[in-house]
Amino acid sequence: MALQCGIIGIATVGKTTIFNCISDTKVETGPFGSGASKANMGVVKVPDQRLYELEKHQPTNKIVHTTVEIVDIPGLAKGSTKGEGGGRFLGEIRNTDALIHVIRCFDSDSIPHIEGSVDPVRDIETVNLELQVKDHESVEKKIDRFKKVAKSGDKDAMKGIEVLERYKDHLEGFNFARTLKVRDEEKRYIDDLFLLTMKPVMYVCNVDEKSALTGNKYVERVKEFLSGQDAEILVIAGAIEAEIAELENIDDRKAFLKDIGLEEPGVDKLVRAAYKLLDLQTFLTVGPKEIRAWTIKKGMTAPQAAGVIHSDLERGFIRAEVMKYNDFITLGSEHACRDAGKLYIEGKNYIVEDGDILNIRFNV
């Protein structure tokens, strides 16, 4: 399921540092990140302790995590929509499904801020404005196309103009497209535009090491600015977590984390939050060959989930044998779940839930 989260923000906020923390793809960083000329892509494992708990009850040859694609998009700046490079980067944002907005919440003499001072609220507003301007441009272009068609009396084009004009006015008020209330059937007029401000967003405050646990004055300003927006805000000390990620020994990583007061890397929370932001969930398969996590969109049926494993399983789907993760851990085995009446036979209309353990029965 190739869904992508894009990491965005202005230059020198530490986007690439955080990308390096969570991705096996390591990218050079430096004080002049604004010189980056292309996006970086990495495939990131989604941390899931349940896989290791299952292994305690079912020995297996290997454990396979599910993954999510992360794209590190070069830093934006004022006027990005007008610049050739910035326009291309905004286009790369368009190809993502959700956004991780990294905000600089640390001081550093060695990494000068592109604007000359650290002001996270100003930086958020800069990025938001660039996205809104680009969306406004896209909406205007489609209105112009519809106006040409509407001259012939096309009623659908006329309706499209009416809906798009509402989006245009909304964006001109420095609002996000996703906050405009429209009927579901009216959204089809903007579906093909892949508007940047329609994408769900989470915010990451990149702080210094001493602020990893409690945040700082910059984080408080971000929280105050975003209050009432139902926005998820994470605090991550990118630089120190990048150092931890370089350690090969797991025990060394845990010791380092403990020294700074963390139970787990902040970037693990980030990956799980990104997974949730994409409206994804996980079902599991358990056996002696492998214990594996599989990615599905929330609301998928058992046959659709089976198709994620292999198209033949969806095509020839007969039924799904379903165990709940907690039941399996409590009872200790598939056999015990079956004996206790905790193995359920589900048909084509069953909606798979997060953590379901599935056995698919099929015939092709």
C-alpha positions as CSV (number, residue, x, y, z in Angstrom):
1,M,0.0,0.0,0.0
2,A,2.1,2.8,-1.3
3,L,1.0,5.8,0.7
4,Q,3.5,8.6,1.5
5,C,4.0,11.1,4.3
6,G,5.9,14.2,3.2
7,I,8.2,16.0,5.7
8,I,7.9,19.7,5.1
9,G,9.1,22.9,6.6
10,I,11.3,25.9,5.8
11,A,15.1,25.4,5.4
12,T,17.3,24.9,8.5
13,V,14.6,23.4,10.7
14,G,16.1,19.9,10.9
15,K,13.8,18.0,8.5
16,T,16.6,15.9,7.0
17,T,18.0,15.2,10.5
18,I,14.7,13.8,11.5
19,F,14.4,11.9,8.2
20,N,17.8,10.3,8.9
21,C,16.5,9.2,12.4
22,I,13.7,7.2,11.0
23,S,14.9,6.0,7.6
24,D,17.6,3.6,6.5
25,T,18.3,6.0,3.8
26,K,20.9,8.4,5.2
27,V,21.2,11.9,3.7
28,E,23.9,14.5,4.2
29,T,22.9,17.4,6.4
30,G,24.5,20.8,7.0
31,P,23.9,24.4,8.0
32,F,22.8,25.3,4.5
33,G,19.9,22.9,3.9
34,S,18.2,25.4,1.6
35,G,20.6,24.2,-1.1
36,A,19.0,20.8,-1.4
37,S,17.9,20.2,-4.9
38,K,15.8,17.1,-4.7
39,A,13.5,15.2,-2.3
40,N,14.8,12.2,-0.4
41,M,12.7,9.1,-0.1
42,G,12.9,6.3,2.6
43,V,10.9,3.3,3.6
44,V,10.4,3.2,7.3
45,K,9.5,0.3,9.6
46,V,6.5,0.9,11.8
47,P,7.4,0.0,15.4
48,D,5.0,-2.6,16.7
49,Q,5.8,-4.4,20.0
50,R,2.9,-6.8,19.4
51,L,5.0,-8.8,16.9
52,Y,7.5,-9.6,19.6
53,E,4.8,-10.5,22.1
54,L,3.3,-12.9,19.6
55,E,6.7,-14.5,19.1
56,K,6.7,-15.5,22.8
57,H,3.8,-17.8,22.1
58,Q,4.6,-18.8,18.5
59,P,8.3,-19.3,17.7
60,T,9.0,-18.1,14.2
61,N,11.8,-17.9,11.6
62,K,11.3,-14.1,11.1
63,I,9.4,-11.1,12.1
64,V,8.2,-8.7,9.3
65,H,7.2,-5.1,10.2
66,T,4.8,-3.1,8.1
67,T,6.3,0.0,6.5
68,V,5.4,3.5,5.5
69,E,7.1,5.7,2.9
70,I,8.5,9.0,4.1
71,V,9.6,11.8,1.7
72,D,12.0,14.5,2.9
73,I,11.0,17.5,0.7
74,P,13.6,20.4,0.4
75,G,12.9,23.4,2.5
76,L,10.4,26.0,1.5
77,A,10.8,29.8,1.9
78,K,8.9,33.0,1.3
79,G,7.9,33.1,-2.4
80,S,8.5,29.4,-3.1
81,T,5.4,29.4,-5.3
82,K,7.1,31.9,-7.6
83,G,10.5,30.3,-7.7
84,E,11.2,27.5,-10.2
85,G,12.7,25.1,-7.6
86,G,10.1,25.9,-4.9
87,G,7.3,25.3,-7.4
88,R,8.7,21.9,-8.1
89,F,9.0,21.1,-4.4
90,L,5.4,22.1,-3.9
91,G,4.5,19.7,-6.7
92,E,6.3,17.0,-4.8
93,I,4.2,17.8,-1.7
94,R,1.1,17.3,-4.0
95,N,2.1,13.7,-4.5
96,T,2.1,12.8,-0.8
97,D,-1.0,11.7,1.2
98,A,-0.2,13.4,4.5
99,L,2.2,15.9,5.9
100,I,4.7,16.1,8.8
101,H,5.4,19.7,9.4
102,V,8.8,20.1,11.2
103,I,9.2,23.4,13.1
104,R,12.5,24.7,14.4
105,C,12.3,25.1,18.2
106,F,16.0,25.3,19.1
107,D,18.7,27.9,19.1
108,S,22.0,27.3,17.4
109,D,24.9,29.7,16.5
110,S,26.3,27.0,14.1
111,I,23.1,26.7,12.2
112,P,21.8,30.2,11.4
113,H,18.1,30.5,10.8
114,I,17.2,31.4,7.2
115,E,15.2,34.4,8.5
116,G,17.9,35.5,11.0
117,S,15.9,34.5,14.1
118,V,14.0,31.6,15.6
119,D,10.3,32.2,15.5
120,P,8.3,29.0,15.1
121,V,4.9,30.7,14.6
122,R,6.3,32.9,11.8
123,D,7.7,29.7,10.2
124,I,4.4,27.9,10.3
125,E,2.7,30.9,8.8
126,T,5.3,31.1,6.0
127,V,4.7,27.4,5.0
128,N,1.0,27.7,5.3
129,L,0.9,30.7,3.1
130,E,2.9,29.0,0.4
131,L,0.6,26.1,0.4
132,Q,-2.5,28.3,0.4
133,V,-1.2,30.4,-2.5
134,K,-0.5,27.3,-4.6
135,D,-3.9,25.9,-3.9
136,H,-5.5,29.3,-4.8
137,E,-3.7,29.2,-8.1
138,S,-4.9,25.6,-8.8
139,V,-8.5,26.5,-8.0
140,E,-8.4,29.7,-10.1
141,K,-7.2,27.7,-13.1
142,K,-10.0,25.2,-12.8
143,I,-12.6,28.0,-12.5
144,D,-11.2,29.4,-15.8
145,R,-11.6,26.0,-17.4
146,F,-15.2,25.6,-16.2
147,K,-16.1,29.1,-17.3
148,K,-15.3,28.2,-20.9
149,V,-17.5,25.1,-20.7
150,A,-20.3,27.0,-18.9
151,K,-20.7,29.4,-21.8
152,S,-22.6,26.5,-23.6
153,G,-25.0,26.3,-20.6
154,D,-23.4,23.2,-19.0
155,K,-25.1,23.0,-15.6
156,D,-22.4,20.8,-14.1
157,A,-19.7,23.4,-15.0
158,M,-21.9,26.1,-13.4
159,K,-22.2,24.1,-10.2
160,G,-18.5,23.5,-10.3
161,I,-17.8,27.2,-10.5
162,E,-20.0,27.8,-7.5
163,V,-18.2,25.3,-5.4
164,L,-14.8,26.3,-6.5
165,E,-15.5,30.0,-5.8
166,R,-16.3,29.0,-2.2
167,Y,-12.9,27.3,-2.0
168,K,-11.2,30.3,-3.6
169,D,-12.8,32.7,-1.0
170,H,-11.9,30.3,1.8
171,L,-8.2,30.2,0.7
172,E,-8.1,34.0,0.3
173,G,-9.1,34.2,4.0
174,F,-5.8,32.3,4.9
175,N,-7.7,29.1,5.6
176,F,-7.0,25.5,4.7
177,A,-9.1,23.8,2.0
178,R,-9.8,20.9,4.4
179,T,-11.6,23.2,6.8
180,L,-14.3,24.4,4.3
181,K,-17.6,22.6,5.0
182,V,-19.0,21.2,1.8
183,R,-21.3,18.3,1.0
184,D,-19.6,15.0,0.0
185,E,-20.9,15.2,-3.5
186,E,-19.4,18.7,-4.0
187,K,-15.9,17.4,-3.2
188,R,-15.6,15.8,-6.6
189,Y,-15.0,19.2,-8.1
190,I,-11.6,19.5,-6.3
191,D,-10.6,15.8,-6.1
192,D,-8.4,16.0,-9.3
193,L,-6.6,19.1,-7.9
194,F,-4.9,17.2,-5.0
195,L,-4.9,20.4,-3.0
196,L,-2.0,20.8,-0.6
197,T,-4.1,22.2,2.2
198,M,-6.6,19.3,2.0
199,K,-3.9,16.9,3.3
200,P,-3.9,16.0,7.0
201,V,-1.0,17.5,8.9
202,M,0.9,16.8,12.1
203,Y,3.5,19.0,13.7
204,V,6.9,18.1,15.0
205,C,8.7,20.6,17.2
206,N,12.5,19.9,16.7
207,V,14.1,20.8,20.0
208,D,17.6,20.7,21.7
209,E,18.6,17.8,23.9
210,K,17.7,19.4,27.2
211,S,14.1,20.1,25.9
212,A,13.4,16.6,24.8
213,L,11.3,15.7,27.8
214,T,9.5,19.0,28.7
215,G,9.7,21.1,25.6
216,N,10.6,24.8,25.8
217,K,9.3,28.3,25.2
218,Y,9.2,27.8,21.5
219,V,7.1,24.6,21.9
220,E,4.7,26.5,24.1
221,R,4.3,29.1,21.4
222,V,3.5,26.5,18.8
223,K,0.9,24.8,21.1
224,E,-0.7,28.2,21.8
225,F,-0.8,29.0,18.1
226,L,-2.3,25.7,17.1
227,S,-4.8,25.4,20.0
228,G,-8.3,24.7,18.7
229,Q,-7.1,23.2,15.5
230,D,-7.2,19.5,16.7
231,A,-3.6,19.2,15.5
232,E,-1.2,16.5,16.8
233,I,2.0,18.0,18.1
234,L,5.1,15.9,18.9
235,V,8.4,17.1,20.5
236,I,11.5,15.5,19.2
237,A,15.2,16.3,19.8
238,G,16.3,15.5,16.3
239,A,20.1,16.0,16.7
240,I,20.5,13.7,19.7
241,E,18.1,11.1,18.3
242,A,20.1,11.1,15.1
243,E,23.2,10.2,17.2
244,I,21.3,7.4,18.9
245,A,20.1,6.0,15.6
246,E,23.7,5.6,14.6
247,L,24.4,3.2,17.4
248,E,24.3,-0.4,16.3
249,N,23.8,-2.0,19.7
250,I,20.2,-2.0,20.9
251,D,21.3,-1.9,24.6
252,D,23.5,1.1,23.9
253,R,20.5,2.9,22.3
254,K,18.3,2.1,25.3
255,A,21.0,3.4,27.7
256,F,21.5,6.6,25.8
257,L,17.7,7.1,25.7
258,K,17.5,6.5,29.5
259,D,20.2,9.1,30.1
260,I,18.0,11.8,28.5
261,G,14.9,10.5,30.2
262,L,13.1,8.8,27.3
263,E,11.6,5.3,27.3
264,E,11.6,5.1,23.5
265,P,12.9,7.2,20.6
266,G,10.6,10.1,19.8
267,V,10.9,9.2,16.2
268,D,9.1,5.8,16.9
269,K,6.2,7.9,18.1
270,L,6.5,10.0,15.0
271,V,6.3,6.9,12.7
272,R,3.3,5.5,14.5
273,A,1.6,8.9,14.4
274,A,2.3,9.2,10.6
275,Y,0.8,5.8,10.1
276,K,-2.3,6.9,11.9
277,L,-2.4,10.2,10.0
278,L,-2.5,8.2,6.8
279,D,-5.7,6.5,8.1
280,L,-3.9,3.1,8.2
281,Q,-4.1,0.2,10.5
282,T,-2.5,-3.2,10.9
283,F,-3.7,-6.8,10.8
284,L,-1.4,-9.7,11.6
285,T,-0.6,-13.2,10.4
286,V,1.1,-15.6,12.7
287,G,3.0,-18.8,11.9
288,P,6.2,-20.7,12.3
289,K,7.7,-19.3,9.0
290,E,6.9,-15.6,9.9
291,I,4.9,-13.3,12.1
292,R,4.0,-10.4,9.9
293,A,2.2,-7.0,10.1
294,W,0.2,-6.0,7.1
295,T,-1.1,-2.5,6.2
296,I,-4.7,-1.7,5.3
297,K,-6.9,1.4,5.2
298,K,-9.4,1.7,8.0
299,G,-12.7,0.2,6.9
300,M,-11.4,-2.5,4.6
301,T,-13.3,-5.8,4.5
302,A,-11.7,-9.2,5.0
303,P,-11.5,-9.9,1.3
304,Q,-9.7,-6.6,0.7
305,A,-7.3,-7.3,3.5
306,A,-6.7,-10.8,2.0
307,G,-5.9,-9.0,-1.3
308,V,-3.1,-7.1,0.4
309,I,-1.4,-10.5,1.0
310,H,-2.0,-11.7,-2.5
311,S,-4.6,-11.0,-5.2
312,D,-5.5,-14.7,-5.4
313,L,-6.6,-14.6,-1.8
314,E,-9.1,-11.8,-2.5
315,R,-10.3,-13.4,-5.8
316,G,-10.9,-16.8,-4.2
317,F,-11.9,-15.6,-0.7
318,I,-14.1,-18.1,1.2
319,R,-13.8,-16.9,4.8
320,A,-11.5,-15.4,7.3
321,E,-10.7,-17.1,10.6
322,V,-10.2,-14.2,13.0
323,M,-8.5,-14.0,16.4
324,K,-8.1,-10.9,18.5
325,Y,-4.6,-10.0,19.5
326,N,-5.4,-9.8,23.2
327,D,-7.2,-13.2,23.2
328,F,-4.2,-14.8,21.5
329,I,-1.8,-13.3,24.0
330,T,-4.0,-14.2,27.0
331,L,-4.8,-17.8,25.8
332,G,-1.4,-18.5,24.2
333,S,-2.1,-20.2,20.9
334,E,-4.5,-20.6,18.0
335,H,-5.6,-24.0,19.3
336,A,-6.5,-22.5,22.7
337,C,-8.4,-19.7,21.0
338,R,-10.4,-22.2,19.0
339,D,-11.2,-24.3,22.1
340,A,-12.3,-21.2,24.0
341,G,-14.6,-20.0,21.3
342,K,-12.3,-17.0,20.5
343,L,-11.6,-18.0,16.9
344,Y,-14.3,-16.4,14.8
345,I,-15.4,-17.3,11.3
346,E,-16.1,-14.2,9.3
347,G,-17.4,-13.7,5.8
348,K,-17.0,-11.1,3.0
349,N,-18.6,-8.3,4.9
350,Y,-16.4,-8.4,7.9
351,I,-14.6,-5.1,8.6
352,V,-11.1,-5.9,9.8
353,E,-10.0,-4.2,13.0
354,D,-6.5,-3.1,14.1
355,G,-4.6,-6.0,15.6
356,D,-6.8,-8.8,14.1
357,I,-4.9,-12.0,13.5
358,L,-6.2,-13.5,10.2
359,N,-6.1,-16.9,8.6
360,I,-7.6,-16.6,5.1
361,R,-9.4,-19.6,3.5
362,F,-9.6,-19.3,-0.3
363,N,-10.0,-21.4,-3.5
364,V,-9.0,-20.4,-7.0
